């Protein structure tokens, strides 16, 4: 199943906010940073580390 990146980030952000209750600005920075890194030249390096 292929899930769009924005939908996966939204789901992770919603679950994280409900479970951990971090500050809203921290959630925004992590989500935006993850989205930007996923489309950058660092994506292949991160993919090899994650796998």
N, C-alpha and C positions, 0 to 999 in steps of 0.2 A: 504494500500500500504506500503510495507517495503522498506525503503530507507537505503542504507548502511551508516554507520556513517561517513566514509570519504567523501562521496558525500554531505551529509548534512553540514558537517563542511566546505567543499570547497565552497558551495553555500552561507553560512552565511558569510564567510570571503570575498567573492567577493562582495556581497551586502554591507557589512559594509565598505569595502575599497572605494567603489564608492560613498556611501552616506556621510560618516563622514570624510574621508581622514585622518585616524590616521597614525602614523609612521609605517613603514613596520615591525619593530622589535616587536612592540606591538601586531600587528595582529598575527605574528608567535608565540609569547609567549602564547597568549590566545588560539589559535587553538591547539597548542601542549599540553598545560595544560588541556584543555577540553578533548582531546582525551585520555590522560593518566588517568585522573580522571574517565572517563567513564568505563575504564577497571579495575579499582582498587576496593578495598574493600569499598570505599566510595560511590560507585554507588547506592546501595540500600538506603542509607541515603539521598542522593541528590534526588533520584526518589520520595521519600515520601514528601520531601519539595516542589518539583516542582508540584506534583499532589495535 
